[in-house]
């Protein structure tokens, strides 16, 4: 037993940062994955990668202090990042949902310098999938598809008890085609799942229909709650108010998710599908059931559907998954 | 060296049977997978499983004799079968493309009794994928998707150097949804790849358009060549004749394959896609190129497309794959 932890590193405490398009979630855990502290900061919407790295360091520092630690005392910090992540080089490029982040930025080095401990980068969706598999709703299964229904629609795969990354780009269930020549997707292609179900695409669609005269409370609700985007909570409130436009678009999103998930299951036949992400976590159980129902008509082996479960780690899944990047 | 092989088993000679909807392909190979003999018989279109088993035994016997062997001298025989295959029980059920084959039939026992050697059953698409991976166009790769474009559209997966079967039903690329609420598929669902690209669906579609007055030489060509179905060769001839209806339907099929293959690659990010099956093998290189072009617009990682290759083993792939089921 050590008399004090205040001087040197605390071997079993690690940090995790989940870098999202709207918020930065951070968490400090011990070796049993218990949460010692956490903090959430908004993601900067202006500036560039260096500003975002500063915001990430500030959020992680707040979480560490909530755990009565300084960042430099952590055994290490893991980061789940969007965009193209080069873990070996410690860089991130093409994070399209973040301001000014197209070129490669040395995120690991920037954070290491700010935090005084080693930083390991991973893909946001991969670490969230791994978290659900190892700590969350995916624990009973050896193969699963994680579906992260948020600003985009991300996916992660565990096959035979191991993450499957393919050539590095696997899991893009959001860009499976469910309507050839269908709606324009934020990715630039047409008819992808995300074109119908991603929060970004939903907001653009709602804005366009509203501009054409369709009535909706979505934008009033956003203004009332001081939001300049249609967050998961705003969509949930609009549905609770019986808003017709919101209901129509979310109904369509559920059908798109069902078709995409069924197509994925027909191809890889996993034991379970875990539904997470901002919208998935916020909408919760009734939508898990509705997504399962939307999947059923498209399943080839319809007598043996996969388990469809809600993510068990909620909003902290990404940050908890990021902590798993740190070798203990 | 043995003076003669005529009395006992020949340890290194095995048989393979590929049971298709229109033909039964059989092959005899040595331990280096060299073909010692082969034979092709038509699949019975009337009767039931016992009649089909008899036809399979007759075809395998002919192949064995072409190799100057009796079936009982083979170390074993592997079978690639459609339908639901229970390898452990040696049974096949629900082979929808074969006459009267819904209930479970003890195919392994029936063939063992007829051939006098042990018989191992596998899924037709899985063994064909394994054959391409181990012996054919898939040899340079560790992960691949086999796409068998024939009466239906089947698929098989090799991930990280091993077959991936999921819970037993993986690989159904033919039943990935590319058009929600689209064309009726032979599987009973709507908008699957197979609804646009499978030879069965193509023939039904052509027949329906022809009955409505659209001109086509497809059925004349079939009659001229003594066929009661639109075989791969009949489709190929119609395309060579510039038949408008055939061209339109095959153009649509290529687009459907492209969307389905791209969706699959977006999800599992394999190194290679191998195009086989009756239509795939018959149409050959120009269509490999066209399928690759139809895939490109839907690929999420479009700067790094997978290799798209024609099956290297041609019509014998299924039977060669079946020989791999026999443990040597």
Interface residues (C-beta under 8 A of the other chain):
Chain A: X143 X155 X157 X159 X160 X164 X165 X166 X167 X168 X169 X170 X171 X172 X173 X175 X176 X177 X178 X179 X180 X187 X189 X255 X256 X259 X260 X262 X263 X264 X266 X267 X268 X269 X270 X271 X297 X298 X300 X301 X304 X306
Chain B: X143 X155 X157 X159 X160 X164 X165 X166 X167 X168 X169 X170 X171 X172 X173 X175 X176 X177 X178 X179 X180 X187 X189 X255 X256 X259 X260 X262 X263 X264 X266 X267 X268 X269 X270 X271 X297 X298 X300 X301 X304 X306
